[in-house]
Amino acid sequence: MELAIPSAERAIAGAPRVEELLRHEQLRLVYDYLPASQLVAIINGILLVAVQSVVIKASVLITWIYALCMVTLIRILGGIAFRKAPVPDQQLPRWQWYAILGAACSGAVWGSAALFLFPSGNVPHQIFVAFLLGGMVAGSVATLAPIFAAFVAFAVPTMVPVAVRFALEHE
């Protein structure tokens, strides 16, 4: 005896799985937020360099802002490539890996500010770095939350170095 599948269930069986559609939408959200988040990153990077310019050598500041700009440019180009790719070519695992890798690279650059733009013995400038990094992580919650691994890949390398620096300070 054969069971007949109702027409509504047949339509659902032939459609893409709900989980796949949800993952695609989450990925699309991360890439949609990318231009605004990268604009904020550049603005905050310029602000950080301007404030730290009185206590950090210009060559260090220029190198850091250059690294930030390069990572930002690569992430923006990745977002453009994602939008231009036809939907069947938007292979979820590959594009999700790119989003996570981009967030990790960005987090590493921001975390490096705690190493290179963190003046020893200058508490006000140290606190400024910490607040800026904390603000970047707080902002990333809104833009990277659809892919939790991307948020973690950004937040951990951003905050761990500043936490270690404060732990190692003797004041």
N, C-alpha and C positions, 0 to 999 in steps of 0.2 A: 504494500500500500504506500503510495507516494503522497507526500504532503504538498499542497499547493502553496506557493509563497504569494501572499497578497501583493498587489501592485505597488503599494507604498513601500513595503519592505524591499521589493526588487529595485525600486528607484534609489533607495538608501544604499543597498548593497553595491550598486554600480558607481556611486558617487565616491569622491575621495573621503578618506576617513576623517572624522571630526578632529582627531588629535593632530593630524597632518595640517589641516586648515588652521587650527589654533597656533601651531608652531610657526607656520608661514606668516600669520598675522603678527605674532610676537616679533619675529625677525623684521618684518616690514616696519613695525613701530620703531625698533631700534635704529634702523636706517633712516626713517623719517625724522627722528629727533637729531640725527647727526649734524646737519648744518648749524642749528642753533647751539648745540652743545659745543661744537668746535669754535664757533664765534666767541662764546663765553670763555673757552679755554685760552684763546689768543688774548682777549681783553684782560683776563686775570693774569696771564703770563707777563704781559706788558706792565701791568700794575705792580706785580711782584718785582720785576727787574727795576722799575723806577724807584720803588721804595728801598730795595736792597742796594741800589747804586752808591749809596753813601758809605756802605760798610763792606762791600764785596768788590773785588777787582773787575774792571770792565771786560777783560778777556773771558773770565768765567761766566759773567752774565750773558755776553754775546754767544758763547758756546751753548749755554743752556737754552736761551730763547731760540737759537737756530735749531736745536734738537726738537724743541716743542713745535716749531713751525713745520719741520719735516714730517713728524708723526701726524700732525694735524692735516697736512696736505695729502699724505698717503691715505688717511682715513676718509677724507672728503672724496678723493678719487675712487676709493672703494665703494662709497655710497652712490656715486654717479654710475659706476659700473653695475651695481645691483639694480638701480632703477632702469637702466637701459637694457638689461638682460630680459629676454622674453620669459614669461612666467614659467614655462617648462624648464628653462635653463637656470632658473633660480633654485638650484639644488640646495635644499635646506642644510644638510650637514656641512657642505663646503662654505656657504655664506655665513652660517652660524659660527664656524671656526674662524673665519676672517673677522667677524665682529668681536669675538672673544679675544683674538690675538691683537686686534687694534686697541681694544680697551686695556689689555695688559701692557702694551707698549706705551700707551699714554700714561697709565698708572706708574710705570717705571720712570718715565721722564719727570712726572710730578713728584714722585718719591725721591728722585735724585736731588730735588731742591732742598730736602732735609740734609743732604750730604754736602752739597756745594754752595748753597745759598743760605746757610744756617750759621751766622757768625758766633763764634765762641765768646762767651762772656757778655753778650749784648742781648739781654732779656727781652726788651721791647721788640727787636727785630726777629728774635726767635719765636716769640708769641705771634707775630704777624705771619710768619711762615706757617706755623701750626694752624692758625685760624683759616688761612687761605686754603691749606690742604684739606682741612676739615670741611670747609665750604664746598670745595670741589667734589668731595665724596658725597656730601649731602645732596648736592645738585645731581650727581650721577644716579642717585636713587630713582629720580623721575625719568631719566633718559635711558638707563640700562636695566631697570627693573623687569621689563618683559623677558629678558634672558638673564636669569640670576647668575649664571656662571660668568657672564660678561661683567656684571656688577662686582662680583668677588675678584675677578681678574684685574679690575681697576682699583678697587678699594684697598686690597691687601698691600700691593706694592706702593701705594700712595701713603698709607698710614703707618706701616711697620717701621720704615726708616726714621720718621719723626718721633715715634714712640721710643725707639732705641736711643736716638740722640738725646732726648730729654732724660732717659734713664741713666745715660752716661755722663750727663752734666753734673758738675760738682757743686752747683749752687742751689 
